[in-house]
């Protein structure tokens, strides 16, 4: 069994917090204005699963971030509370306490409190749609058990949207996953935790031949990581050659105009098609893949990288992503035998943490319909 630090069971505003992480693992960085407490995590858990946090009472955060899918969603695109389809795939909420950037393609969103304002209040697209309905939503937060939860977390029974954001951020930071077979092998020195095939796949994953680890490296299997021992802010956005749309006169436009990734934020053409490399922890649970859910299976993802990008022969997105001039230098293609391909998939399966998706501390606390 993986040795973990214990969580604090105290439930008061002054209670400290001990991270549920392997012994020796660096602690996440937490904003000084929102220190972790068990009381805030508990309040945030209720808010995370509360459909009454949306303006029309139809959706919660958990509607698109489902525990059984490692807090992702088994569909290519999410839909907001008003039924509006979003253009991107819901990211898994796995160890995002360690993330130095949030969302698929925004280098300015660097903390969870800041990012949460988008699903709560954005009107383009609408997610929970609170804007213009703040008074109504706050009134709903006066029902049980919220007065007691706000009192425990903040010393007042009066609901407050800013405090709600702090509590939600605290709960999301508590969603840590470090109990996979890989963790037992890597951090508990349990040599039997991985099969020989999985070890072969691990060696392939970290090889210069496949280059996977350059974008999905470190203990969190993503370049988008900062922590107490390494506050370095890397720029974890990459063009992987998923698209290279051609116009009728055979001149390249780059990624489809509906989503050009980081370039939409920076207004820099050099950022065309750059998206953040997500964590590969629990990756077998979070299909479909890529920012737009356009690859359905891990097998397809491996084939995509083995090809060095994607060729689309016809349709509005026709073009050869392999030829995109801004494609990452690490996406250059490779060949795998059938046994190597199976080994790589087996290793990726070893990153699954069954306890993460069944942990009652992360589950829906509401016992009766809201």
C-alpha positions in Angstrom: 0.0 0.0 0.0 1.3 3.4 -0.9 2.5 5.4 2.1 0.6 8.7 2.2 0.6 11.6 4.6 -2.6 11.8 6.6 -5.3 14.4 6.0 -6.4 16.6 8.9 -9.8 15.6 10.2 -10.3 18.9 12.0 -13.2 20.9 10.6 -12.7 24.4 11.9 -11.8 27.7 10.2 -8.3 27.6 11.9 -7.6 23.9 11.0 -4.4 23.3 9.1 -4.1 20.9 6.1 -1.9 18.0 5.4 -1.7 17.0 1.7 -2.6 13.4 0.9 0.6 12.8 -1.1 3.3 10.2 -1.2 6.1 10.6 1.4 8.7 13.0 0.0 6.4 14.4 -2.6 6.6 18.3 -2.9 3.6 20.2 -1.7 1.5 22.2 -4.1 1.8 26.0 -4.1 -1.3 27.6 -2.6 -2.3 31.3 -2.7 -1.7 33.0 0.6 -5.1 34.5 0.5 -6.8 31.1 0.3 -5.0 28.6 2.6 -6.3 25.1 2.7 -8.6 24.1 5.5 -10.8 21.0 5.9 -13.9 23.2 6.4 -13.4 25.0 3.1 -12.8 21.7 1.3 -16.1 20.4 2.8 -18.1 23.5 1.8 -16.5 23.4 -1.7 -17.5 19.8 -2.1 -21.2 20.6 -1.5 -20.9 23.6 -3.9 -19.2 21.5 -6.6 -22.1 19.0 -6.7 -24.9 21.5 -6.3 -27.0 22.1 -9.4 -28.5 25.1 -7.7 -25.2 26.9 -8.3 -26.3 27.4 -11.9 -28.8 30.1 -12.8 -31.5 27.7 -14.0 -30.7 25.0 -11.5 -29.9 22.4 -14.1 -26.1 21.9 -13.8 -23.3 21.7 -11.3 -19.6 21.7 -11.7 -19.8 17.9 -11.5 -22.1 17.7 -14.5 -19.0 18.1 -16.8 -16.4 16.9 -14.3 -17.5 13.5 -13.3 -15.7 11.4 -10.7 -16.0 8.1 -12.6 -14.2 9.8 -15.5 -11.4 11.2 -13.3 -13.5 14.4 -13.1 -13.6 14.7 -16.9 -16.5 13.9 -19.2 -17.0 11.0 -21.7 -18.0 13.3 -24.6 -16.1 15.3 -27.2 -17.6 18.6 -26.2 -19.3 19.9 -23.1 -22.7 21.5 -23.0 -23.5 24.4 -20.7 -26.6 24.8 -18.4 -28.6 26.5 -21.2 -27.7 23.7 -23.7 -25.1 25.6 -25.5 -22.4 23.4 -27.0 -18.8 24.3 -26.1 -16.0 24.0 -28.5 -13.6 22.1 -26.2 -13.3 18.8 -24.3 -13.7 19.0 -20.5 -10.2 18.7 -18.9 -9.8 16.1 -16.1 -9.4 17.6 -12.6 -6.5 15.4 -11.6 -3.8 16.9 -9.3 -4.5 20.4 -10.6 -3.2 21.8 -7.3 0.1 21.4 -9.1 -0.9 23.1 -12.3 0.8 26.4 -13.3 -1.7 27.1 -16.0 -5.4 26.2 -16.3 -7.6 25.4 -19.3 -6.5 24.2 -22.7 -5.1 27.4 -24.1 -4.7 30.4 -21.8 -1.3 31.4 -20.4 -2.8 34.1 -18.2 -4.9 31.8 -16.0 -2.5 30.6 -13.4 -4.6 29.9 -10.3 -7.8 28.1 -9.7 -9.6 31.0 -8.1 -9.1 33.0 -11.2 -10.1 30.2 -13.6 -13.3 29.4 -11.7 -14.8 32.7 -12.6 -15.1 31.5 -16.2 -17.5 28.6 -15.7 -19.4 30.4 -13.0 -20.0 33.8 -14.7 -19.0 33.6 -18.4 -21.8 34.3 -20.9 -19.8 33.3 -24.0 -20.2 30.5 -23.8 -22.6 30.1 -20.9 -21.7 27.4 -18.4 -23.3 27.8 -15.0 -24.6 31.3 -16.1 -24.6 33.1 -12.7 -24.1 36.6 -14.2 -27.3 38.6 -13.7 -28.7 35.9 -11.3 -26.3 36.5 -8.3 -29.1 37.4 -5.8 -31.1 34.3 -6.7 -28.2 32.0 -6.4 -27.1 33.5 -3.1 -30.7 33.0 -1.8 -30.4 29.3 -2.6 -27.1 29.1 -0.6 -29.1 30.0 2.6 -30.7 26.5 2.7 -29.3 23.7 4.8 -26.5 22.7 5.2 -24.9 25.9 3.9 -25.3 28.2 7.0 -23.4 25.8 9.1 -20.8 25.1 6.4 -20.1 28.8 5.8 -19.8 29.3 9.5 -17.3 26.5 9.9 -15.3 27.7 6.9 -15.4 31.5 7.2 -16.9 32.3 10.6 -20.2 33.6 9.2 -23.5 31.9 8.1 -24.1 34.5 5.4 -23.4 33.1 1.9 -21.0 35.0 -0.3 -20.0 34.3 -3.9 -16.4 35.3 -3.4 -16.1 32.9 -0.4 -17.9 30.2 -2.5 -15.1 30.6 -5.1 -12.4 30.1 -2.4 -14.2 27.0 -1.1 -14.6 25.5 -4.6 -10.9 26.1 -5.3 -10.0 24.4 -2.1 -12.1 21.3 -2.9 -10.6 21.1 -6.4 -7.1 21.4 -5.0 -7.9 18.4 -2.7 -8.5 16.1 -5.8 -5.2 14.3 -5.6 -4.4 11.0 -7.3 -1.3 9.2 -6.2 -2.4 5.6 -5.7 -1.9 4.0 -9.2 0.3 1.0 -9.8 2.9 3.3 -11.2 3.0 5.2 -7.9 3.5 2.0 -6.0 6.4 1.2 -8.3 8.0 4.6 -8.4 7.4 6.0 -4.9 7.1 2.9 -2.7 9.8 0.8 -4.4 7.4 -2.0 -5.1 9.1 -3.7 -8.0 6.1 -6.1 -8.4 3.6 -3.2 -8.9 4.3 -3.1 -12.7 4.4 -6.1 -15.0 7.4 -6.6 -17.3 5.2 -5.5 -20.2 4.4 -2.2 -18.4 8.0 -1.6 -17.5 8.9 -2.1 -21.2 6.2 0.5 -22.0 7.5 2.9 -19.4 11.0 2.7 -20.9 9.5 3.4 -24.3 7.5 6.4 -22.9 10.7 7.9 -21.4 12.9 7.2 -24.4 14.2 9.8 -26.8 12.8 7.6 -29.6 9.2 8.4 -28.7 9.8 11.8 -27.0 6.5 11.5 -24.9 8.2 12.6 -21.6 9.2 16.0 -23.0 5.6 17.3 -22.8 4.2 14.7 -20.3 7.1 14.4 -17.9 7.6 14.7 -14.2 5.6 13.1 -11.4 2.4 14.7 -12.7 3.0 13.6 -16.3 2.5 17.1 -17.7 4.9 20.0 -18.3 2.3 22.3 -16.7 3.6 21.8 -13.2 4.9 24.0 -10.4 5.3 23.0 -6.8 7.1 24.0 -3.5 10.5 22.8 -4.8 10.2 24.1 -8.3 8.1 27.2 -8.8 9.5 27.5 -12.3 6.8 28.5 -14.8 7.3 26.6 -18.0 5.3 27.3 -21.1 3.5 24.0 -21.6 1.6 24.8 -24.9 2.4 22.8 -28.0 1.2 22.5 -31.6 1.0 18.7 -32.2 0.1 18.8 -35.9 -3.6 17.9 -35.3 -4.7 20.2 -38.1 -3.2 22.2 -41.0 -6.2 23.5 -42.9 -5.7 24.4 -46.5 -7.6 27.0 -48.5 -8.9 26.5 -52.1 -5.7 28.0 -53.6 -3.6 25.5 -51.5 -2.3 28.1 -49.1 -2.2 27.0 -45.5 -4.3 28.8 -42.8 -3.1 26.7 -39.9 -5.6 25.4 -37.3 -9.3 25.9 -38.0 -10.6 29.4 -37.2 -13.1 28.0 -34.7 -10.2 27.3 -32.3 -6.6 28.4 -32.9 -5.6 27.7 -29.3 -3.1 30.0 -27.5 -2.9 32.3 -30.5 -6.4 33.6 -29.7 -5.1 34.9 -26.4 -1.6 36.1 -27.3 -2.6 37.3 -30.8 0.8 35.9 -31.9 0.6 33.9 -35.1 3.5 31.7 -33.8 1.1 30.3 -31.2 -1.3 28.9 -33.8 -2.5 25.5 -32.7 -0.8 25.5 -29.3 -2.7 23.8 -26.5 -1.6 22.7 -23.0 -0.3 19.2 -22.5 -2.7 17.7 -20.0 -1.7 15.2 -17.3 -1.7 11.5 -18.3 -2.7 10.4 -14.8 -5.9 8.4 -15.2 -5.7 8.9 -18.9 -7.5 5.7 -19.6 -10.6 7.2 -17.9 -10.8 10.5 -19.8 -11.6 9.6 -23.4 -12.2 11.2 -25.9 -8.8 13.0 -26.3 -7.2 16.2 -27.5 -8.7 19.7 -27.0 -11.7 19.0 -29.2 -12.2 15.3 -28.4 -11.4 14.4 -32.0 -9.5 11.2 -31.1 -11.8 8.6 -29.6 -9.3 6.1 -28.1 -5.8 5.9 -26.7 -4.9 3.6 -29.6 -5.8 6.4 -32.0 -3.7 8.9 -29.9 -0.7 6.6 -30.2 -1.2 6.2 -34.0 -1.5 10.0 -34.3 1.8 10.6 -32.6 3.5 7.7 -34.4 2.4 9.4 -37.7 3.9 12.7 -36.5 0.5 14.4 -36.8 -2.7 13.9 -38.6 -3.6 13.8 -42.3 -7.3 14.7 -43.0 -8.1 13.9 -46.6 -11.4 15.7 -47.1 -14.0 18.0 -45.5 -13.7 21.5 -44.1 -10.6 20.5 -42.0 -8.7 18.8 -44.9 -5.0 19.2 -44.7 -1.8 17.5 -43.5 -1.1 18.4 -39.9 2.3 16.7 -40.2 3.4 19.6 -42.4 2.4 22.4 -40.0 5.5 24.7 -39.8 4.8 25.4 -36.1 4.5 21.8 -35.1 6.4 20.8 -32.0 9.9 19.5 -32.6 9.0 16.5 -30.4 6.2 15.3 -32.6 8.3 13.8 -35.3 6.8 10.3 -35.6 8.1 6.9 -34.8 7.5 3.2 -35.6 6.3 0.6 -33.1 6.0 -3.1 -33.3 2.8 -4.7 -32.2 4.3 -5.8 -28.9 5.8 -2.3 -28.3 2.4 -0.7 -28.9 0.8 -3.1 -26.5 3.5 -2.4 -23.9 3.0 1.4 -24.2 -0.8 1.0 -23.7 -0.1 -1.2 -20.7 2.1 1.4 -19.2 -0.5 4.1 -19.7 -3.0 1.8 -18.0 -0.7 1.7 -15.0 -1.3 5.4 -14.4 -5.0 4.7 -13.4 -5.9 5.2 -9.8 -9.0 3.2 -8.9 -9.3 4.8 -5.5 -9.4 8.2 -7.0 -12.7 7.5 -8.8 -14.3 5.8 -5.8 -13.0 8.0 -2.9 -16.0 9.0 -0.8 -14.3 12.2 0.2 -14.6 13.3 -3.5 -18.1 12.0 -4.1 -21.5 13.7 -4.2 -22.5 14.7 -0.6 -26.1 15.4 -1.4 -28.3 12.5 -0.2 -31.6 13.6 -1.4 -32.7 15.5 -4.6 -31.9 19.2 -4.4 
